[in-house]
Amino acid sequence: MSAIFPKWTNWLPLVLALVAALAGGAVTAGVAVYVTPKYYRVGYQPVQPVPFSHKVHAGQLGLDCRYCHSNVDKSWVANIPSASTCMNCHNQVLKDDPRLAIVRESATNNTPIPWVQIHIVPDYVYFNHSVHVNRGISCVECHGRVDQMDTVRQAKSLSMSFCLDCHRDPAAHIRPVDKVTDLGWQWDSDPAKAAKMQEINGTKFVHDWKVESLQSCSACHR
């Protein structure tokens, strides 16, 4: 004798398919939103082998970013300074401080300091520092107020949408080239005036400097 099922069971396959589709969509949306640099790397602040304070060096002392990152306006990469660069000052300043033992050893033995990299983009992403720096895009746009950080942390997501937001409206982010490393610089202390000046001058800079706000895949994925 064959089993007789209630009529509502005829809808069971459709209901199960709908539940599966909704669950799959929820998982996909969750991954797309939360498994991104915006959520799992913003705030990343590893302990470094040497307690180098950007707040002291770039903030209080006013050292230009390019003194240490000397190739940032010439190369695709912002180089990490060698120990000899550090010793230009620290062979006199705090020269016997135990916190700088690794730096002194590195300079003496010509061995690298094992810095922990913070700002990382995938291998398939091409980013040229010199192109941006030489067209008035400040370090602060991607790295935040490093001059206020004792220990550097990742302040921006560096996600694709983050990059595209700037590429779609470069005038809103551009500034005079000589102010690129002045992280606290503003067009004006009054926010309304600053926004107006940014709009006028930013548009002019984009035109005069022939800034290409590329949005094609091949601009970054090569």
N, C-alpha and C positions, 0 to 999 in steps of 0.2 A: 504494500500500500504506500503510495507516494505521500510525502509530507506536504502539508498545506501551510504556507507562510502568510502572515497578515499582508494586506495590500500595501501598507506603508514601506515594506521592505523593498518594493520596486524602486523606491527613490534612494535606497541606501548607496548604490554605486555612485550616483550623482552627488550625493551629500559628501561621501568620502573623497571624491575627486575635488569638490569645492574646498573642503577643509585642507586637503593636501596643497592645493593651489594657494590658498591664503597663507598657510604656514610657510610654504616656500617663498612667497613674496615677502613675508615678514622677515624671514632669515636673510634674504637677499638685501632688503632695505637696511636691516641692522648692520650687516657687514659693510655695505656701501657707506653708511654714515659713521659708524663707530670704529671700524677697523681701518682707520686712516691716520696719517701723521698728526692730524689736528687733535686726535684724542689720545693716541698712545705715545706721542713724542713731545708734545708741547709741555713744557715744564721739566723735561729731562735735564738733570743737573748732576752729572757724575762727579765723584771725588777725583781730583787730579793729583798726579804724583808730586806736584809742586804747588803750594797755595798762592798762585798768582792772582792778584786782585786787579781786575780791570777798573774797578771803582777808584782805586788809588792811582794807577798808572794813567788811564785814559781820562778819568774824572778829575781827581784832585791835582795831578801833575800836568794834565792837559797834553799828554803825548799823542801825537797824530797816529791814527791807526796804521798808516803806511810806514811808520818807523819800524814796526815789528813785522807787519804783513807787507813787505816791501814790493812784492810782485802783483799786488791786487789790482793795480791799474795797468799792468803790462801782460798779464797772463789770465788764462781761464780759471786758475786756482788761486785762492788766497793762501799763500804759503805760511807755514808755521815758522817762527824765527829760530835760528840756530842758537845754541847756548852762548856762542861768542857774541851775539847781539846783546843778550842779557848781561854778559860780563863787561860790555862797554861801560855800563854804569856800576854794576855790582862788584867790580874789582876795587871800587872805592866805597860804595854805599852798601852797608850790611855785608861786607865781604867775608866775615866769619860766621854769619848767621847759619845755624844748623838747618834751617828750613831750605837753604839754598845749596845744600850739600850735593844734591843730584845735579844741579846746574853746573857747579864747579867740576864735578866728576865728568860730566858730559863734555865740557869745554876742554878739559885736560886730555881725556882719552878719545875724543872725537867720536863719541857714541851718542845715539839719539836719546832724547828724553821721551819716555813712554806716555805721551799725552793721550788722553781718551777723546776720540773724535765725538763731537756733539751733533753738528749739523750735517746730516747725511741725506742725499737724494738717491733714488735707485740708479743702478748702473746704466739703465737705458735712457736716463735724463741727461741732457747736455746743458750745462749752465756756464756761461762765460762771465767771470767777474769783471774783467777789464771793459767789456762792451757796456755793461751797466754803469760802472763807476765813472767812466769817461763821458757818459751821457746824462750825468746828474742824478743818478739813482743812489741815494744814500745807503750806507751800511745799515742804518736804523730800520729801513724798510723791511729787511729780511731778518735781522738779528736783534731788533729791539734796542732798548737803552742799555747797551753793554757797558757804557761808562758809569752805570749805576749798580753794576753787579759785582759783588765780591767774588763769587764763583759763577762763571758763565752758565746759563741755562738756555734751552731752546724756547724762544718767546713766540715764534710764529710757526704755523703748521707746515709751510713749504709744500703744501699739497698742490695738485694740478689746478684746482679751482683758485687757490691763493695766487698762483702765478698768472692765471688768466685774468683775474680781477685787475691786476696791474697792467697787463698787456692791452686790455680793452679800454683802459683810460689812463695812459701814461702821464697825461698832463696833471693829474691829481697827485702824482707821486714825485715828479721831477723837481729839481732845485738847481741853483747855481752850482757849477762844478766845484768851485772853491769852497763850498759848504758841505760837500759830500761826507766828509769825516767829522764834521761838527754836529754831533748827534742831537744836541739840544737846540739847534738852530730853528727859528721860526720866521715866517715872513713878517709877522707882526704879533705883538703881545695880545692884541684884541682878536679873538677868534673869528669874528665876522669880517674884519679887515684882512686877516690872514687868508681866509677862504677866498675872498675876492681877488687878492693879489696872486694866490696860487692859480686860480682859474685863468687870469689874464696872462701872467708870465709863463705859466706851465704850457698853455696853448702856443705861446710864442716860441718857447724853447723847443717844443716838439717839432714845430715847423722849421725853425732856423737850423736846428741840429739834425734834421732829417731822421728823426727817431722812427723806426719801423716797429709798429706795434703788431708784430707777427702773431697769428693765432693758428697757423697751419700745424699739423702734426709734426712735419719735418723740421720745424723751427727748433724744437726741443728734443725730439726723438729721432736720433740719427744712427 
